[in-house]
């Protein structure tokens, strides 16, 4: 007769927790992740998973608390720093995210994947000078392609280094001709040389006609084309590009349910009102 063997090893408990989370058995998954709190290798990843579970439930305070607990127990490993920063940034914990990106294990290491992710997060968070430096390190370590070039161009543009940004956007388009985000950057910057801009406009006409990855991407290609054409003299073509982009955007949003969105916003407003009432009831007289 055989009996079920309890999961005793940490790696087995981690895999069990992952399976529970994938099956949306969130309470059981959370308990399984908590059981890894004393494991040197898995305690921090488990805290990050707890933060993600709390986010899925809409429990943002718990999500922040778990993410910061993971940050406090961090180890000097570039891949772990990238994982931490990936969770901290959308929670608004930018100081901790910034510290992860500047950890000595990252700066002295040569992990191109970690540096690429951290550089991209720095760019998204608005730390553009630091992003350019980190993405440069990632490139020197072997990273490349649009995933490197696009955030680098965006940060260079934000820093006012327009000529460099144009060159990088151009390299990005060369590597991925239908990448709408790169074309939007090109359209926003423009080019002081009229012949170069005219050539880019003609190329974008062809790309937009072929389409992007989906309706939303193709819409953004047409928006970029509108901006380029609008600076020129072909206003009729500019407005046609804009109308086409808007039509594609509407198609991409066809499944949007405004009634459900309104109900969600009303629900959230009610929660905020309830919090204010509770706070007012428990405060000393005269307190705001």
Buried (B, 14 or more C-beta within 10 A) or exposed (E): EEEEEEBEEBEEBBEBBBEBBEEEBBEBBBEBBBBBBEBEEBBBBBBBBBBBBBBEEEBEEBBBBBBBBBBEEBEEBBBBBBBBBBBBBBBEBBEBBBBBBBBEBBEEBEBBBBBBBBBBBBBBBEBBEBBBBBBBBBBEBEBEEBBBBBBBBBBBBBBEBBEBBBBBBBBBBEBBBBBBBBBBBBBBBBBEEEEEBEEBBEBBBEBBEEBBEEBBBBBBBBBBBBBBBBBEEBEEBBEBBBEBBBEBBEEBEEEEEEEEEEEEEEEEEEEEEEEEEEEEEEEEEEEE
